[in-house]
Amino acid sequence: MKTFTGRTAAITGAGSGIGRALALRLSGQGCHLALADRDAAGLAETAALAGPQVRVTTTGLDVADEQAVYAWADTVVAEHGAVDLLVNNAGVALSGTVTGLSLDDYRWIMDINFWGVVYGTKAFLPHLEESGDGHVVNLSSVFGLAAQPLMSGYNASKYAVRGFTESLRQDLELTGSRVSATCVHPGGIKTNIARAARMDPSVADATGRSPQDASKEFEALFLTTPDRAARTILDGVLRDRRRVLIGPDAWAIDSMVRLLPTTYQRIVTGVVRSRRS
């Protein structure tokens, strides 16, 4: 894919954050948009901001609902005639110790962060093949490269997205497909994901801080704007990158894991322990 002009992009989690920023950047380049989110108000605002210069359709969607995702894919093609770019961006966060988190907590985050990506990819892949040179973008995280304490559910889901997408890319190459795939690993992006995260009381037991204070501290580390993230992602698509790192923190953590593949865990745990109140 060498241009977005005249193409159609389907984006989940488009009501805010990176999803909205992608929609605005793509519309500015003449790309038509099929936007989905559970947040109806945010989705409507994104559609309005995208402007009248491109065709924009919106769908209220829970990406954990398999049938709904497949229905959305068919609707996008019916409304736009084709789809060229899929961005599986929707995601949630979860914090807590393994002991503190319930199995339902793990199912909740995997259903959205991992299965939502699988459903989206499977539902849209035949349509992307028909476009001739389609592209799948799946959002993992810097925590799909390195683990940290209290984030086992989030880490598991984002490592799963990474493994799925890297294997998908190889499948596509092995079978001679004209569709490609990119796995994205954002560092701290200035979105509302931390405020919307589920935090188990075990976070306070392990850190000595309330979940609210822990969330604020985590959010203070966010370095990159959604617009910068969107620009980096789209540049990665045009360059057909296998992996896209976003933000200086993502590059630093990636380097740390390469240099200290197991020792980094002691370092991270030590930092968290040292900040215990």
N, C-alpha and C positions, 0 to 999 in steps of 0.2 A: 504494500500500500504506500503510494508516494504522495497522495494528497487526500484531504478530507472534503474538498469541495464537491458538492453534489452527491455525497455519500449519505448513508443513514447509520446513526449510532444508537444502540440501545444501552441504557445506563441504569443500573439499580442504585438505590440509595441516593437518588438525585435531588432530594429535598433540601440538602444542606451540604456543607463541607466539600470534600473532594468531588463528590458527584455533581454538585451544583457548579463548581469551578470548571469541571470538564465540559459540562453542558454549555456554559457561557463561552468558553474558548472555542469549542467546536462550532457553535452557531456563528461566531465571528468569522469563521473560515468557510461558511456556507454549507455546513453539514446539517442535515435534517436530524431530528431528535425524537426518540421514543424513550420517555422517562418514566421511571417507576420508583415508588417509595410507599411506606406505610403512613407517612406524614402528609396528609392531604393538603394542609395549609402550606407547608414548605414546598411541596411539589408544585402547587399552583403559582407560588412566588417565583420559583425557578423558571417555570414556563413563561411567565410574564417578562422576566428579566432577559430571557433568551431572545425576545423581540420577534417581530413579524417577518423578518427576512428569510426565515426557514420554516419548514413544516415541523410543528411540535405536537406530539400526542402524549398524554399522560395516563397512567394506570396506577390505581392503588394496589399495592402488591406486598404480600408477605413471602419473602423468598424461601422460607421454610416449607411452603405449601407447594408440593411437587406439581399437582395438577394445575394450580394457578400459574406457575411459571411456564409450563408448556402451553397453556392457553394464551398467555401473554405473547410468547414467541410467534404463535400463529397469527395473533391479532396485529402484531407489528408488521409482519409481511403483508397482511391483507390491507392495512392502512397505508403503508409506505411503498409497497411493491417489491421491496428487497431490504436486506439488512447487511451491512458491511463490517461493522465494528460492534463488539459486545464488551461491555465493561462490567464485570461482577464486582461491584464496589460495596454493596450493603454489608454492614457488619456491626457487631456489638462487642462489649468488653465485660470481663468477669474477673473478680479478684477474691482470693480466699485460700486458705490452706487446703491441701488434699483432704485432710481429716474433716475440716469444717464444711466443705462444699458437698452438696448432695448429688446423687446420680442425676436427678432432674436438672440440676444446674448444668452439669456437663452435657446432657442431652440438649438443653436449650441453646447453648452456645455452638455446639456442633451442628445442630439443625440449621442455624442461620449462617454461621461463618464458613462451614465446610459444605454441608449438603446444599445450601443455597447456591454455592459456586458450581457444584456438580450438576444440579438441576439446570442452571442457566446455560452451562456449557453444552450439556447434552441436548437441551431443547433448541438451542440456536445453531448448533454446529451444521446440521443439514442445510439450513438457510444460508449460512456463511459460505458453505461449499458452492452453493448456487450463484453467489455473488461473483465468484471468480478469483478473488484475492482478499478474502475476509481475514479478520484478526480477532483473537480472544485476549482480553486483558483481565487477569485475575489478581485481586488485591490480597496479598499476604500481609506481612508486617516485618519490621526489624526483629520482632519476637517470633518470626518464622526462621530466623537465622541464629538467634541466641535465646536461651531460656532465662527466666528470672524467677525468684521466689514469689509465691502468692499468685502466680498467673498460670497455673498448670492447665486450666481449661482454655484460656486464650492461646497459650503457647501451642497446645495440642491442635487446636483448630487451624492456626496459621502455619504450623509445620505441615499439616495435612494439605493445605492449599498449595504450599510450595511443592511438595512431592507430586501432587496431582498434576499441577501445571507443567512442571519440568518433564514428567512422563508424557503428558499430552503433546508437548512440543516435539518430542522424539517420535511419537506415533505419527504425527502429521508429516514429519520428514520421511519416515520410513515408508509410508504409503504414497508418497508423491503428491500430497495434498497441496493446494495453493493457499490454504488457510495457515496462519501462523499463530503463535501464542507467546505472551509475555507475562512473567510473574513480577509483581511490583512489591517492593519492601519499603514502605514509608517508615521514617523515624517519627518523632513527635510532630504531628500536624495540628495546627490551631483550629480544631473542630470541637464539637460538643460530646465526643465519644466518652471522655472521662466522666463528665457530669451525668451522662446517661447510663454509665456502667452499673452493673450489679456488684455490690460489695458485701461480702459475708462478714459477720461480726468477728470472725477469726483473724481478720486483718488487724484489728485493734489489739487482739491478744498477742499477735506475733511482732507488731511494730511499736506498740505503746501509743499509737495515734488512732484517733477516731477515723472511720471510713471517710468522713467528710474532709478532714484535714489531710488524709493520705491522698485523696482525689485532687485537692488543691495543689499539693506539693508536686504530684505527678504532672498536672496540667501546666505548672510553671516551667516545666522542662521542655514544653513544646516549642520548637524553634522555627518551623517552616509554615508559610501560609498555604492555604488550599490552592490558591492560584499558581503559586510556584510549583506545587506538587502536580497540578494538572498540566502545566507546561512541560515538566520533566517527563511525565507519562506519555504525552502525545509525541514528544520528540523520540522517545523510546520506540513507539509504534512505527514511526516513519523510518527509523533506523533498524527496525526489526530486531530489537534487543531481546535476548532471552531473559535477562534479569535487569530490573531497574531499581536502583537505590535512591531514596529521596531524603535529602537533608544531611548536614554534616554529622549528625549523631548516627545515622544509618551507616555512613561510610566508616566512622570510627568503630562502631560495634562490629561491623563485618571484618575489619582489620584485626580487631581484638580476638575474635573467634578463630581467625586463620592462624594467628601467631600463638594463641594460648587456647587450644581447642577444649581443654578440660579445666585448666587453671582459672580461666575467666569466671567459672562458677564460684570459686572461693572469693574472688575479688568482689563480685556483685553481692554475694551474701554478706561479706565483711562491711561493705558500704552501707547496706540496709541496717545491719546490726549497730553500726556506729552512730546512726541517726536516731536510734531508739530513745525516746524521751524518758 
